[in-house]
Amino acid sequence: MRKALTIGEVLVEIVATTKGDGFLRAQPLIGPFPSGAPAIFIDQLGRLGTPCAIVSRVGDDDFGRVNIDRLRADGVDVSGIEIAPGESTGSAFVRYRDDGSRAFVYNIRHSACGNLRPTAASEALIDSCDHLHVMGTALSAPGLGQMVMEAARRIKARGGTLSFDPNLRAEIMDAPGLREAIAEVVEMTDLFLPSGEELFLFAPAGDEQAAVDALLDRGMTTIVVKRGAQGASLFERGLRLDAAPIAVTEIDPTGAGDCFGGAFLSFWLAGAAPRQALRYANAAGARAVTQLGPMEGASTREELDALMGDMERIAQ
């Protein structure tokens, strides 16, 4: 099987047990939970048995060890995670508001992963992997973005593949160099995983199908539009498949899109039929929201089979 790589932040998430707006008063907290969008994504691949690795940087502290231990236990190659003595692992404090939105206090830019840089181990990993997954947010950070772009060029130059989850807001699209980096990544992308209206950031068009057609014309093989609680849609040349939402009790939506994408890529890399890949990805996104903690909902195939079996029995 091909080996997948991602590059980006690893952090812990600490969650308030009460609902409200922010942290202006003392709140009971739970955590630390392993987190970071690239880490959640790659952990889902590992849980499904896909060879995979991550390049990142953590402090020589308990928060770093929580992440490394979890990723390693789930089958992820962590040899590319640099441990930085004297530095702190990134963190995010999260409190949910009554409407379901979230208030965050981050320590990422000035944490160990904010100083991510190439190492001998990361260079060796890039040379050993056949697929790169790119998170759009990584492209907005100059040093990290440069590492990601160099890895993408190297992997594609030797016949590898690339998936791209933009996860970008329109208001940051004018960050210096970001549009140019995105344009280059789009031209290299085989599997595109936008969420909802993000699609139109990359192909201005009057409707969704026109935007999809424009991107397929640029060389993409597969486009999967994530719609959150409304399910998802898959597009390939001459093919559209829709996945209906799965009714579950939502506890924590953080990381659901990353679990969806990781599950889809796992099946896509294995050469699964598009319908099967979409079905499992849809289940992975649904199951993720039923667990508290961003990485806690990453699923094994057995857990996804059980969820889909339960949904089929309810529907009968």
Protein Blocks (a to p, Z undefined) as FASTA:
>chain_A
ZZdddddddddddddfbecehjfbccddeddddedjklmmmmmmmmnopacddddddddd
fklmmmmmmmmmnopafklpccdehiacddddddddfkopacddddfklmmklmgccdfk
lmmmmmmpcbdcddfklmmpmklmmmmmmmmmmmmmnopacdddfkpafklmmgghklmm
mmmmmmmpmbdcdehjlmmmmogcfbfklmmmmmmmnopabdcddehjnopadddehiac
dddddddddfblghklmmmmmmmmmmmmnopafklmmmmmmmmmmmmmmpgcjklmpccf
klmmmmmmmmmmmmZZ
